Each structure stands twice: as structure tokens, then as C-alpha cells.
Amino acid sequence: MQEKFEIGLSEEELKKRTHKDYLVTKKMLEIGCLEFETLNQSDKKALKHLVKAAYILDEIYLKQDNNKNIEFRKFLKEEASKNNENAKMALTLFNAQKGIHAIDTESNKISLLKYDEELLGKAIYPNDLGVEEFHKILIKMINDAKIKEVKTILNQRSVVKRNGEELEAIDYTEIFKSEFQLAAEELEKAAEVSTNEDFNEFLRLQAHALRVNDPMADAYADKKWAELQATPLEFTITRENYEDEMTGTVVENEELKRLLQQNNITPIAKDFLGFRVGIVNQEGTQKLLGIKKHLPILAENMPFKEEYEQNISANSDEEAKQTMVDVDLVAVTGDVGAWRGGITLAENLPNDDKLSLTIGGGRRNVYHRQIRAVADWEKLQKRLDATLDKELHQFYENEADHWFTIGHENAHSLGPKEGTEALGKYKSIVEENKADMASLAMLDVLTELGMYSELQKKQIITTFVADNFLKAKPNLSQAHRVRSVMQTKYFLDNETISIDDKGFIHISYEKVIPTARKMLEEIIRVQLSKDFSSGEKFVLKNFVWTDGMEKIAQKIKEISKTLNGQVEAKLAEKLLAE
């Protein structure tokens, strides 16, 4: 019997949130676009299978996120078919944010289902499992010598269920067997026709990994994926773990933390699966590759480099195990396509917890061309007019945000590559903070190396500072937004930026890079501490919403009404229908 559902937003709220002024649209590649039409016919056929795989796998993210997502979506579709206008609007938001729960650009939590509560463990832990009970069960299981079982419960690829008074973990390949099997078949069909043999080898490895309960199968697929450079097509299964707020709590319990350390158990947050399909933009990719030869020098310039191992070797004689591509997006599904306060501009994967990095694998950056495109230039100019010192407008350059992002993504490969799991819920915040500050701190180095001109350096700084101000104070679950507040507070405290009485931002350019370097040093020290309390102290000290930030936020709200966003993928929909 289907549960009785009630939409959690009023008609007025639904109308507002689905209005074009409040719901921004990012358009993926269109039907008939040059990028698709100029593809080899065989790659066009392969792309169709890749899109089908991505949409098959999209269901998994909904199942990971909330046990009620699938049934609630069914309810909305049925009601929408009866011309229930509220259901139609709720379905639009559900498809945009991919689930019942999300958060908007003003950090308001949204629940499309009345009386439903978002859980720390989403749907990958039992709905009725609280943090305190979770810790007690794990402590008892360790004391009962159930070490192997606890390791599986705390790994990144399992769904946790109750088993009497204990917990048990079931691997993703078993829980999501039907979706994985269907997607694997599509990947293999793509590999039969795609023109690039390296890409085909990756697709076959990835298809195999979807069929077997073997983390090493994922490792071999990841290793091959991270080597791909000159391929016409892009397909990625991303495995990020920002959504899991349960696993990391184990380091907050001193008794449990001690037992985990004694038994060599490293808790790793659960992977939430995302999927990306695209066409590699060769011109954009060549521009990206300009930084690759400089990566060993950047590694050499990282603070306290002698105290840890980095993913990028500081030895300039070794080629950096880092590939990078600029991609025109056809489809983003699962975690990649979920619009929850924003959507990602780029990703550097695999993450440090992945096995491929232990077998000689490297990392790969994928940049999203359609996501970084400015939707409304007029609105952007109004924001600058309202918030940024007019003398600095000449140095604001939207493309500089992309240049900064290049530095940010590559910085994920710099710094300590292990031990940060001990920071628990602050791990991702600190890591994102590190990537930003390293991107800024290395600007002088990259300018000296000829990567950027003095003007471009100033443009990157100006654009970063102006864009770092938010519409509202975020909550601690929003790692990317929390780090923005921390950085702005740090720069204000160090008199690197200032906000005048009228609410305009001013920048002391000569202080930006030294201040970024100073914060980066503090961040690396926190990561090296492998201590939860050190991470907490650092984050909370800097995560302070000031009066100046609020003054800017109010101005931004007056200009930009946007609360939510959605993805439009017309080419993908056409390929699905064929």
C-alpha cells in the first residue's frame, strides 16, 4: 500500500520557486549543436549508449538519498497526470534537486514532502538509527571482535542495515545490482563502437566493476579513467562523499575513536554516485594543459612539503599523473546533476580514499563548460554595481573564475593525501578551503612562470573576492559555501579586503597572496594534525558571518531572486528516445 503523501510547500511557495526569476536553467548541449554534429558517426552511437547508462544510474542516487524518493516521485507524477498544478510544480523542483530534500541559494532547507525529516545518514543508514546508538553498536561490535564487519560498515561503498542488535553492510553491487547490470550493458555497447581504444578499455573496465563486489575492479577502472586525455567523449561515475553526515561522526566519540585506531579501522564517508556524459572540447582542453608542466613546481611550493606525500611529485623530472579535459556536457545525472544550492563547475577525481591511488593511479580534472556559462550578464553587472568598488570593475573578468577554478582543482592534488578522514565532518570544508587558498597562493609563482600576466593575476583576485560573498550564511553541511565565509572572514581580519559603510568591497591587492599563503599554512597544519578538535577549532574560529557580509548579502538578494536551479538536456533526451 502506497504511503499517503502531502506536498510540503504551499501553492504560493511552489509558484515562486518554479518561476523563471527564482529557478535558473543551465542548458546542456542542444539538438543539432556543432559539437555533436561534427562527431564521428561511431562516436554518436557510443554517446547514445553512454547517455542511457547515465539515466539508468540516476535512479541509484535517489535511492541513496531518501528511502521515500522513488515513491514520492511516483505520487507526484500520478497527481500531475490528473492536472494537479501543485504536483506539477513540486515535480519540477523534485527533478531539479533530485529528491525530496535540498537547500536553496539562501541556505533555506527545502522539503517537498510534509513531515519528512532529512537524515544525517540519508538512505544509506537505517532511518531510525541515531548517532548515539550508532556509536554504541560499533563499540560493542569491536569489543566482540567483529572487526571485519565494522570495517565494511565504515567503508565508502556499502549500505548499512540492521541485523538484530548489530549492523551489517551490503555492497553497492548487491544493493543496486539491477541498475548496475543494465548500465554495464550500455557501457559495453558503447565500447563496441567508440573510436578511441583507450576510452573503450576504460568502459569495459568500468562495466566489469559494476558487476563484481571487488573494490580493486573500481581501482583499475579509476586508474584507466585518470589516464584518459585525447578522447572525443567523456563518461564518468563520480564518487563524492559530501552527502554522508553520519559516518564522520565516529571520530567525535573518544572511546570509539580509540578503538578504531587500535584496530586500524579508517572510517570513510559513503560515496554518493554521480554521472557525467559529454563531448571533450579540444580547444578548451589544450588551454587547460598549460598548467600541467608547472604542477611539480607548485608541489615544491606547498607549505611543509617535507612532512607529507603529495599526489603530485615535486620532482620536475617525473611527469605529473594529472590529466585534464574541458567538456561540453550532454547529461549530468545523480549527484553531479542534483541542484542543491548550486551545481559543480569542475571535479578532480578520484578522491584520496580511492584504491586506484595506491596502485599507481593518477587524478583527472574535468571542467564543465555549460555550468560556468553566465546566464544573465545584466544581472551580473548590477551585482558588481551594488557591491564592488567602482574602481575595481575594470579588473572583474568572468573568465578569471575559470582560471581560478583550474588552480583550485589542481590544488586538490597538492598537500597531504592521507589522514584527513580524522577531521570528520570538517574534512571536506578544510579540503575545499585548502584548494582555494592554494589557488590564490600560487598566483605569483604561475605569473613568474608565464601562465598568467600581471593583469590576469589581478583579474583572478578581483573576481574571486567579489564572487566569494554569499546571499546568506550557510550551514555546516555546505562545505563549499562554509569555506567561502571562512576565507572572507580571514581576509577581513587580515585587512586584505574591507567593506565600507555603504557596503562596497575594497581590495588591498598586495596583501592577497601573502594572506592566502598564511591561511594555507594553517590549513595544512590542521590536516597534518589528524585531529578532529583541531579541525573544529579552525573552522569555527573562521566561520563567522559578519555585519559586512550581511550588508552585501542583502544587496545581492535585491538583485538576484534565484533560489533554485535546474538542468535542461535536450540532446540527451533525444538520444534516450532513439
N, C-alpha and C positions, 0 to 999 in steps of 0.2 A: 504494500500500500504506500503510495507516494505521500511524503510528508506535506502537511499544509503550509504553504509559504505565503509570506506577506512582504511586499516590497518595502524596503526600509527608508526610502526617500519620498518626500511629499511630491505632489504633481508640480508644484511651483519650483521645487528644487531640481526636479528632473528636467523641466523645461529650461531652466537656467543652465544647468551643466551640459546639456546637449545642444545649446545654442552655439552658433559658429563663433561668437565672440568669446565664449568660455571654453570651447572644445577645439583645440588646434589640430590640424591634419598634416601629417607628414606623408608625402606621396612617394611610394616606391616606383620602380620603372614602369612606364606606361606601355600599353599595347601599341605596337608599331614603332617603338623607340629605336634609334640608331644602334644603341648598344646591343640590342637583341637581333636586329635585322642583319647586322654585319657578322654575326656568329656563324661558324661553320654549321652546316645542317646537322651533322652528327652531334655537335655540342648543344644545338637547340633541342634535340631529342633527349639528350642527357639531362638538360636543365628541367625538362618536364618531370622526369623521374625524381630529381632532387627536390623539387617543389612538393611533389606528392609525399615524399618521405617527411619533409618538414611539417606538413599539415597533419600527417598521421601522428607524429610525435608530439604535436601541440597538445594533444589530449593528456599527455603524461603530466605536464606542468599543472594543469587544472586539478588533476588527482593528487599531486604532491601538495598543492596549496591549501585545499579545503575539501573535506570529505563530502560537502554538500554542493560543490561547484557544478558537477555534471547534472544532478537532479534539478538544481535551481535553474540552470540554463534551459533544461527541457521544459520546466514550468513557464519560463519567460517566453519561449518560442510558441508554446501552446496558447498562452494568453494573447500573444501578439497576433497569432493567426485568427483570433476572434475579434481583432481590431481594438484590443485593449491598448490605448495610446500610452499609458504609463508603462506597460510591459515593453512596448516597442522602445521607449526611451531608456528604460533600465537595461534592455538587451544591448543597446548601443554602447552604454557605459561598461557593461559586463565584458563585451568583446574587446573593448579598448583597453581596459585594465586587466583583462584576463582573470576574472574571478570576482567573488563577492566583495572582497576587501581590497582597499587601496588607500593611497594618501594623495592629496592634491598638491598643487604648487604652493599653497599657503599652509602646508603641513596639517591640514584638517584630515582626520581619518574618515573614510567613506565606507559605509556598509550598505550594500544594496539589498540585504536580507534583514528584515526586522528581527531583533532579539538574538542575532548571531554574533558571537564574540570571536575576534581574531586571536589565534593561539600562538604562543611562542614556538611551539613545535609544528605549527601548521598541520598538515595531514600526514607527516612522516613519523609522528609520535602519537600514542593513544590520546584521544580528545580529552579524557578525564585524568590525564597524568599531569600533576603539578610539579614544580621544581623540587620542592622539599621531598616528596615521595620518590621522585626520580633519583635523587641523590641517595636516599636511604636504600633503595633497591640495589643500586650499583655497589654501594658499600657492602651490603650483605652478600651479593654475588661474588665480589672479590674475596671477601673473607671465607666464602665457601669454595674457593679455588676455581671459580668459573671465569678464569682469565680470558680464555679464547672467546667466550661468549660476550664478555664486556668489550673486548677489542672490536668485535663485529658490530655491537650496538653503537659504538662511538666512531665507526668509520664513516666515510663520506658517501657511500653508495648503498645504504640499506634503509628500509622502512621498519620501524620498531613496533612490535605488537606485544600485548600482554600474554604471558604464559603462566597461568596460575598466579603465584605471588612474585614471579620473576618477569623479566622482559626477554624477548627474543628478537633477533634481527633477520629480515628476509631481504636477500639481494635484489637490486633493481631488475636484473634479468629475469627473475622469477615473478616479481610483482607486476611488471609491465611487459610480460612475455609476448602477449598478442601484438601490442603496438611495435615492440622491438622487432618481432619477426616480419611483420608487414613492411616496416621501414627498411629492414635489411634487404628484402627482396627488391625494393625500389632502388637502393644503392647499387646493388649488383647489376640491375638492368642499366643503370646509368654508366657503370663501369664497362659495359659491353660496347657502348657506342661513343663515349667521350674520346676526344682526340689526343688527350695528354696521358701518357702511360704512368707517370708519377702520380697524377691525380687518381687514376684508376686503381693503382696499387693501394693508395690510401682508402678509397671507397671500399675495396674488398676487405681490407683490414678492419675498417670500421663496421662493416656488415657482420664480420665474424665476431667482433667484440660485443655486438648487440645480442648475439645468440648464446654466449657462454658466460657462466659465472666464474670469470677469471680476470682479476684486475690487471694482470700482465697483458691481456689481449687489448685492453684500453690503452695500456702504456705503449704498445707497438703502434697502434693507430695514431696516438698522440704524437709519437716520435716522428712518424712519417708526415703527418699533417704539418708539424712545425718546420719541416724541411721544404715545403712547397713554396715556390717563388714564381716561376714562369708558367703559370697555369691560366687558361682562359676563364675557368669557372671557380666559384668558391662554395664550399659546403662545410659547415661547422656544427658540431654538437658542443655547445659551451656548457661548462660545469662549474658555475659560480656558487658560492655558499653564503651570500648576504642574507637570504631569507630565513635561514635557520637561526632562531634566537634561543633555542633550548640547549643544544649540545655544549655551547661555550660556557654555560653556567657552571659546569662541573669544576672549573678552576676557582670558583668563588667559595667552595666548601673546602676548608683547610684539611679536614680528615680525608675526604675523598681525593683531593689533590695529592696528598701524601701517598695514598695507596696507589694511585695511578702512576706516580713517579717510581715507586718501589717495584711496580710490576711492568715497567716500561710500556705503558699504555699512553699513546698520544691521542687525545680527543680531537677529532676533525669534524667541523660542521658539515652537514649534509649538502650534497650537490643538488641544486635545482637546475633542471635541464632547459637549455635554450637552443634555438636552432636558427641558422642564418644561411640563406641561399643568395648568391649574387654573381655578377659578371665582373671580373677583375678589370679595372681601368688602368691600362698600361702606362699612360702618360702620368697619371697621379702617382702610380707606384714608383716610377723612376725618380720622381721628386722626393718621395719618402726615403728611398735608398741612399740619399745623400748623407744621411746621418750615420749609416752603418759603419763606415770606416772609422768614425770617431768614437764608437762605443767603448773600445778599450781605454781610450784617454779619459772618458767620463768615469769609467770604473776606477781608474787610477786617482781621480779627483774626489772620490767619495770619502766622507769623514770616517776615520778609524778603520780604514780598509784592511789593515793588517790583522784585525780582530775577528774577521769572519770571511766566509767564502761567498762569492757572488755568482749569479748565473752567467754574467759576462766576465770573461777573463780580462785582467788588467794587462795581460801580455799582448802587446800590439802585433806580435808575430803570428798569433793564433786568430783565425777568422771567427768573428763573433757568431755564436749559434743563435742568430736572431734573424728571422725573415719578416717581411712586412709588405702588405698589399693594400691598395686603395680599392674599395669595392663599390660598384653600383648595385644597390640592393634590389632584389626581386621579391624576397619574402623574409620576414623576421617573425618567428613564432616562439611559443613557450616563453621562457624567462627573458629572451632578447627582445621580444615584441610586446611585453607587458608594460603598459604605460602607467607607472605608479610614481607620480611626482616628476617624472621625466623619463628619458629613454637614452641609452648609452650611445656615445659618439664613436667609441672605439674600444677594443679589448686586447689585452696582452695575455695570452694563454700558451700552454697550460699553467695553472697556478702552482705554487711551491709544494703543495701537498700531493701532487700527482706523481705517480711512479715513473713516468717517462723521463723525468729529470734525473732519476737515479740510474738510468741505463744509457746515458749519453745523449739524451734528447735535448733540444733547444726550445726556444719560445718563438711565438709568432704574433705579430701585431696586425689586426685587421681594422681598417678605418672605414666609417660609414658615410659615404658621400651624401646620400639623401637626408640623413639625420642632421648633418651640420649645415645644410642649406638654410638660409634665413627666409622665414615665411612672410615677414612683414617689415620691410625696410623703413617705412614711415613710422611705425611704432618704435622701432629701434632708435631712430633719431630723436623721437620725443623723449624716450628714456634718457638718452645722453643729455639732452637739453635741460632735463629736470634734475639730473644727479651729478653730472661731471663738470668740473671747472671748464669753462668755455675755451680757455687757452689750450686745453689738453685734447680737445676734439680732433685736432689735426693728427693726433697720434693713435686714435682709435681705428683699428683695421680688423674687420670681421675675420679675414683670412688668418690673422695672427692668433686667433683662438685655435685654429687647426695646427699652426706651428707649435703653440704651447702644448697641445694635446700630444703631438709627436714626442715631445720631451717627456711628458707625463707617462705615456705608455712605455717608452723605453726605460724610464726610471724604475718601473716595476721589476726590471731585470737586474737592477743595481741594489746594493745594500744586502743585509743578512737574508739568506734564503731558507733558513730553518729556525725553529724555536719560537716563532711568533704566535703559535697556537696558544701559548701560555697566557697571552693577553686577553683571552676570552672574547667577550662582546666588544672589546675595544680594538681588537686585532685589525679589522678592516678599516676602521676610522684612522688608525695610526698609519696603516699602509697607504691609504689614499692621500693622507697628509704628506707622507714621505715622497710620493710620486710628484705631487705638486711642487713641493719645495725644492726637490732635486731639479725639476724642470727649470725653475727660476734660477737656482744657484749656479747652474751650468751655463747660463747665457753668456757670461764673459768669455768662458772657455770656447764655446761654439762660435762666438763672434770673432775671436782671435784666429780660429781655425778656418774662417771664411764661410761658415754655414749661414750666418746672418750678418747683415750690415748693421751699423750703429742705429740707423733709423728703424730697421726691423726689430732690433732689440727693444727699442723704446716703445714700439707698437705692441709687442708681446706683453710688456709690463703694463702698459696702459689698459689694454683690452682685458688682461687677467684681473687687474684691480677693479675695473668698472663692472665686469661680469660677476665678480665674486660676491656681490651684495645680493641678498635674497629678499623675497616678499614677506617672509615670516620666519620665526625661529623654528627650526626643525626639531624632531625628537631623536633620541639616541639610536634608533633603528635605521636612520637615514645616513649612512656612513659618508656618502659623497657630499651631502649638504652640511653635516656637522663639521666636516673638515674646513668648509668654506668659512663658517663662523669663527672657528678656531684661528684660522690664518688672518682673517680681518682683524680680530681682537689682538693678535700678536703684533701685527703691523701697526695698529693704532697705539699699542703700549710702547712700541719702539720708535714712535714718531716718524714712521716710514710713510704713513698716509695720515690724513686728517680729514675731518668733516667740519665745515664751518657752521655758523649759526643758521645760515639759510639752507643747510642741507646739501652742500656741494662738496664733492670729493676732490682732494688735492693730493699730489704725489711728490715725495722727495726722491727723485729717481736715483740719486747717488747712494741712497740707503737701502734700496730694494734688494739687491743681490746679497749684500752682507747680512741683511736681516733674514733672508731666506736661508742662507748658509747657517746662520746661528740656530734657526729653528730646526733645520735638517739635522744638525749635530745633536740637538736634544732628542729628536725622534729616533735616531739611530741608537742612542744610549738607552732609550726605553725599549726598543726592540731587542737589544743585546741583554737587557736585564732579565728577560724571560720571566717577568714578574707581573702578575695581574694588578697588584696595588700600584705599581709604578705607572702602568698604562692608565689606570683610572685617575690617578693624581694628575698626570699630564693632560689628559683630555678635559677633565672637569675644570682645571685651572684656566684653560683657554676657551672652553665652550661657554662663553658669556655673551649674552645678547645685550648690547649697549643701547643707550638712548639714540646715539647717532645712527646705528643700524636700523632702529625702529623708524627714525625720521626718513631714511632712504626708502625703507620698505613701504611706508605709506605713500610716498611719491610713485613708486613702481606700481603699486596696486591701482592708483588712479589712472595710470596709462595702460596697463596690461590687465585685462579681466580674465585672461586664460587661467583655468583651474585644472583642466584635464587635457588629454591628447589622445589621438587615435592614428592608426596606420591604415593607409589605403594602398592596396596592392592589386591593381587591375590586371597587370600582365600575369601575375601568379594565379589569379582567379581564372583567367582564360586557359592557362596551361593545365590547371586542375580539371577543367571541364572537358578537355580533349581526350 
